[in-house]
Amino acid sequence: MIKPVAGMEGSGSRDDADRAANEPSSAASAPRQPSFGEALVYWLRLGCISFGGPAGQIAIMHQDLVERRRWISERRFLHALNYCMVLPGPEAQQLATYIGWLMHRTWGGIAAGALFVLPSLVLLILLSWIYLAFGHVPVIAGLFYGIKPAVTALVIHAGHRIAKRALKSRWHWGIAVAAFVAVSVLAVPFPVIVIAAGLIGWLGGRVAPASFASGASHASGTATDTRPSVIDDDTPSPPHARFSWTRLTRVSAVFIGLWSAALGALAASYGWDGVLNPDGLVLHEGRAIHVRRRVRRAALRLSGCRGALPVVERGADDRRTPRSARPRRVR
């Protein structure tokens, strides 16, 4: 055996200490609170790369905010996601808005919510113009048709990642499969599925609490990240996140005022039957797929031609949308 040279052990220890000092936050220490500017840059970046719809966006946020940056713990992230899934509207944007608000109060929530959609809006306008102007060109048409399977793969991968984190017992998987069959085969309305799942979870928590607890582990087992986060499992709620009747009244009044102003402006400009009528601001059942159907109906009503939309787009939309939510054909 080769004996270490005198002083070598101390040198190795010093090197290890230097490496440990230069490494990122270890498992024993939580990362520092991100500044508003750092969060702003991240939300802008997220708005530019969030492809694949809500499933892909949520998976990107989980990978960035939970696994890499550790701005929020996995349990708090999934708890917020469950809450946002129950609310009407785009759950991915709601989740980003909530996390931004939790870290940097009102302006953090406004920045996260706005930057989540504004870059995507610019890209959507640009891609729409390219599609309308050059969609008949074989090269451009090939590019758009080539993107579809890639985006589909992203959505499937994102759904698998979220399922592994959120479904941690056989009961969870059973409820998920039953909900899928109900919405895709039986055409059960979305609110009925959510209420039924909530009742099953409430009853299961009383009858078999070990199987329905948030920490229940799945049979296959998934590694749980125990490193601390900025917003950890036991981190107390900040002052602005604590319930207050005064704050609830003030926020509700501001919301109702802004929503009423938007409704009035649309009704005055386009009328109640216009393409941007107030029907687009009501609470939608079934989330994004139903909103897409409403937008498509408005486009068909304006164009007056069902053939204005590509056949593949119509077929994909029909497969994703439950039968109960599909509108009648435009004649």
C-alpha positions in Angstrom: 0.0 0.0 0.0 1.3 3.4 -0.9 1.5 5.6 2.2 0.3 9.2 1.8 3.0 11.8 1.9 3.1 13.9 5.1 0.9 17.0 4.7 -1.1 15.4 1.9 -4.1 14.6 4.0 -4.3 18.2 5.3 -4.0 19.5 1.8 -6.8 17.2 0.6 -9.0 18.4 3.5 -8.3 22.0 2.6 -9.2 21.4 -1.0 -12.5 19.7 0.0 -13.3 22.6 2.2 -12.6 25.1 -0.6 -14.8 23.1 -3.0 -17.6 22.9 -0.5 -17.4 26.7 0.1 -17.7 27.4 -3.7 -20.5 24.9 -4.3 -24.2 26.1 -4.4 -26.4 25.8 -1.4 -26.0 22.4 0.3 -28.8 20.2 1.6 -28.4 21.8 5.1 -29.0 25.4 4.0 -31.8 27.0 2.1 -31.1 29.2 -0.9 -31.4 32.9 -0.6 -34.6 34.8 -1.3 -34.6 35.8 -5.0 -34.8 39.5 -5.6 -37.7 41.0 -7.6 -35.4 41.6 -10.5 -34.3 37.9 -10.6 -37.9 36.8 -10.4 -38.8 39.2 -13.2 -36.1 37.8 -15.5 -37.3 34.2 -14.8 -41.0 35.0 -15.5 -40.0 36.6 -18.7 -37.9 33.6 -19.7 -40.8 31.3 -18.8 -43.2 33.2 -21.0 -40.8 32.7 -23.9 -40.2 29.0 -23.6 -43.5 27.7 -22.1 -44.5 25.4 -25.0 -46.9 22.4 -24.7 -49.9 24.0 -23.0 -50.6 23.9 -19.3 -49.1 20.5 -18.7 -45.8 21.5 -20.3 -45.8 24.9 -18.5 -46.4 23.3 -15.1 -43.7 20.8 -15.7 -41.2 23.5 -16.6 -42.1 25.5 -13.5 -41.7 22.4 -11.3 -38.3 21.6 -12.8 -37.1 25.2 -12.4 -38.8 26.4 -9.2 -38.8 23.1 -7.2 -35.8 21.1 -8.4 -33.2 23.6 -9.6 -33.8 27.0 -7.9 -35.7 25.6 -4.9 -37.8 28.7 -4.6 -40.7 26.6 -3.3 -40.9 23.1 -1.9 -42.6 20.3 -3.8 -45.4 19.9 -1.3 -46.3 23.6 -1.4 -46.0 23.5 -5.2 -48.4 20.6 -5.5 -50.8 22.1 -2.9 -50.9 25.3 -4.9 -51.4 23.4 -8.1 -54.3 21.4 -6.7 -56.0 24.7 -5.6 -55.4 26.3 -9.0 -56.9 23.2 -10.8 -60.1 23.7 -9.0 -60.4 27.3 -9.9 -61.8 28.3 -13.3 -59.3 29.6 -15.8 -55.8 28.8 -16.9 -54.2 26.9 -14.0 -50.6 27.3 -15.2 -50.9 31.1 -15.2 -52.7 31.0 -11.9 -49.9 28.9 -10.4 -47.2 31.3 -11.6 -49.2 34.3 -10.4 -49.7 32.8 -6.9 -46.0 31.9 -6.5 -45.0 35.4 -7.7 -47.5 37.0 -5.3 -46.3 34.8 -2.4 -42.6 35.8 -2.9 -43.0 39.5 -3.9 -46.6 40.6 -2.9 -48.9 42.2 -5.4 -46.4 43.4 -7.9 -44.8 40.0 -7.9 -48.1 38.4 -8.8 -48.8 41.0 -11.5 -45.4 40.5 -13.1 -45.6 36.8 -13.0 -49.1 36.7 -14.5 -48.4 39.3 -17.2 -45.1 38.0 -18.3 -46.5 34.5 -18.4 -48.7 35.5 -21.4 -47.2 38.6 -23.0 -44.2 36.9 -24.7 -46.4 34.0 -25.8 -48.9 36.5 -27.3 -46.2 38.2 -29.3 -45.0 34.8 -30.6 -48.5 33.7 -31.3 -49.2 36.8 -33.4 -45.9 36.3 -35.3 -46.7 32.6 -36.0 -50.3 33.4 -37.0 -49.1 36.0 -39.5 -46.5 33.5 -40.9 -49.2 30.8 -41.1 -51.7 33.1 -42.9 -49.2 34.6 -45.3 -47.1 31.5 -46.1 -49.1 28.5 -44.9 -49.7 27.4 -48.4 -45.9 27.1 -49.1 -44.8 23.5 -48.7 -41.8 24.3 -46.6 -43.8 26.4 -44.1 -46.6 23.9 -44.0 -44.1 21.1 -43.4 -42.6 23.0 -40.5 -46.0 23.5 -38.8 -46.9 19.8 -39.3 -43.5 18.8 -38.0 -44.0 20.8 -34.8 -47.2 19.0 -33.9 -45.7 15.6 -32.9 -42.9 17.3 -31.0 -45.4 19.3 -29.0 -47.5 16.2 -28.4 -44.4 14.4 -27.0 -43.7 17.4 -24.7 -47.2 17.3 -23.3 -47.1 13.5 -22.7 -43.7 13.8 -21.0 -44.9 16.7 -18.9 -48.1 14.8 -17.9 -46.0 11.8 -16.9 -43.7 13.9 -14.7 -46.6 15.6 -13.0 -48.4 12.3 -12.5 -45.3 10.7 -10.8 -45.2 13.6 -8.4 -48.9 14.0 -7.6 -50.2 10.5 -7.7 -48.7 8.7 -4.8 -51.1 5.9 -4.0 -53.3 3.4 -5.8 -56.3 5.4 -4.8 -54.8 8.5 -6.5 -54.2 6.5 -9.7 -57.7 5.0 -9.5 -59.3 8.4 -9.3 -57.2 9.7 -12.1 -58.1 6.8 -14.4 -61.8 7.2 -13.5 -61.7 10.9 -14.2 -60.1 10.3 -17.6 -62.7 7.7 -18.6 -65.5 10.0 -17.4 -64.4 13.1 -19.3 -63.2 11.3 -22.5 -65.6 8.4 -22.9 -68.7 9.2 -20.8 -68.6 13.0 -21.5 -69.3 13.9 -17.9 -69.2 17.7 -17.3 -65.9 18.9 -15.8 -67.4 20.4 -12.6 -69.1 17.1 -11.8 -65.8 15.3 -12.0 -64.1 17.8 -9.8 -66.8 17.7 -7.2 -67.0 13.9 -7.2 -63.2 13.6 -6.9 -63.3 16.0 -4.0 -66.0 14.0 -2.2 -64.0 10.8 -2.7 -60.9 12.4 -1.3 -62.9 13.8 1.7 -64.4 10.4 2.5 -61.2 8.6 1.9 -59.4 10.9 4.3 -61.8 9.8 7.0 -62.0 6.1 6.2 -58.4 5.4 5.1 -56.3 8.5 6.0 -53.0 6.7 5.3 -53.9 6.2 1.6 -55.2 9.7 1.0 -52.6 11.7 3.0 -50.4 14.1 1.0 -47.3 12.2 2.0 -48.6 8.8 1.0 -45.9 7.0 -1.1 -46.7 5.2 -4.3 -45.9 1.5 -4.6 -43.2 2.2 -7.2 -41.6 4.8 -5.0 -40.3 8.2 -6.0 -37.3 10.0 -4.5 -38.4 13.0 -2.5 -36.1 16.0 -2.4 -35.5 16.8 1.2 -33.4 19.9 0.5 -34.8 23.1 2.1 -36.4 25.7 -0.1 -37.1 29.5 0.1 -40.8 28.7 0.6 -40.5 25.4 2.5 -43.1 23.0 4.0 -43.0 24.7 7.4 -42.3 28.2 6.2 -45.0 30.5 7.9 -47.2 32.5 5.5 -45.9 36.0 5.0 -48.0 38.9 6.4 -49.6 39.7 3.0 -50.8 36.1 2.6 -52.6 35.9 5.9 -56.4 36.2 5.8 -58.0 39.6 6.5 -61.6 40.6 6.0 -60.4 44.1 5.2 -58.0 43.0 2.5 -60.5 40.5 1.1 -63.1 43.3 0.7 -60.6 45.7 -0.9 -59.2 43.1 -3.4 -62.8 41.9 -4.3 -63.9 45.5 -4.9 -60.9 46.2 -7.2 -61.5 42.9 -9.1 -65.2 43.6 -9.6 -64.5 47.1 -10.7 -61.8 46.1 -13.3 -63.9 43.2 -14.5 -67.0 45.4 -14.9 -65.0 48.0 -16.7 -63.7 45.4 -19.2 -67.2 44.0 -19.7 -68.6 47.5 -20.3 -65.9 48.4 -22.8 -66.4 45.3 -24.8 -70.2 45.6 -24.8 -69.9 49.3 -25.9 -67.4 48.6 -28.6 -68.6 45.3 -30.1 -72.1 44.7 -28.7 -73.3 41.6 -26.8 -73.0 39.4 -29.9 -69.6 40.6 -31.1 -66.6 38.4 -31.5 -65.1 39.8 -28.3 -68.4 39.6 -26.4 -68.6 39.3 -22.6 -69.2 35.6 -23.0 -65.4 35.3 -23.2 -65.0 36.7 -19.8 -67.3 34.4 -17.9 -66.0 31.5 -15.9 -65.4 28.6 -18.4 -66.1 25.0 -17.7 -63.5 22.6 -18.8 -60.5 24.9 -19.0 -58.4 25.5 -22.1 -60.0 23.0 -24.5 -63.4 24.7 -24.1 -61.9 28.1 -24.6 -60.3 26.9 -27.8 -63.6 25.7 -29.1 -65.2 29.1 -28.4 -62.5 30.9 -30.2 -62.8 28.6 -33.1 -66.5 29.1 -33.2 -66.0 32.8 -33.4 -63.5 32.4 -36.2 -65.8 30.2 -38.2 -68.7 32.6 -37.6 -66.6 35.5 -39.0 -65.2 33.5 -41.9 -68.4 31.7 -42.7 -66.4 28.7 -44.0 -65.6 25.6 -42.1 -62.9 24.8 -44.6 -61.0 27.8 -43.5 -59.4 25.7 -40.7 -57.1 22.8 -41.6 -58.6 19.4 -41.4 -55.9 18.1 -39.1 -56.6 21.0 -36.7 -60.3 20.2 -36.6 -59.7 16.5 -36.0 -57.2 17.0 -33.2 -59.5 19.5 -31.6 -62.5 17.1 -31.8 -60.5 14.3 -30.2 -59.4 16.5 -27.3 -62.8 18.0 -26.5 -65.5 16.0 -24.7 -68.7 15.5 -26.7 -70.8 17.4 -24.3 -68.7 20.6 -24.9 -68.6 20.3 -28.7 -70.7 23.0 -30.5 -73.0 22.3 -33.3 -71.6 22.5 -36.8 -71.6 25.8 -38.5 -73.8 25.6 -41.6 
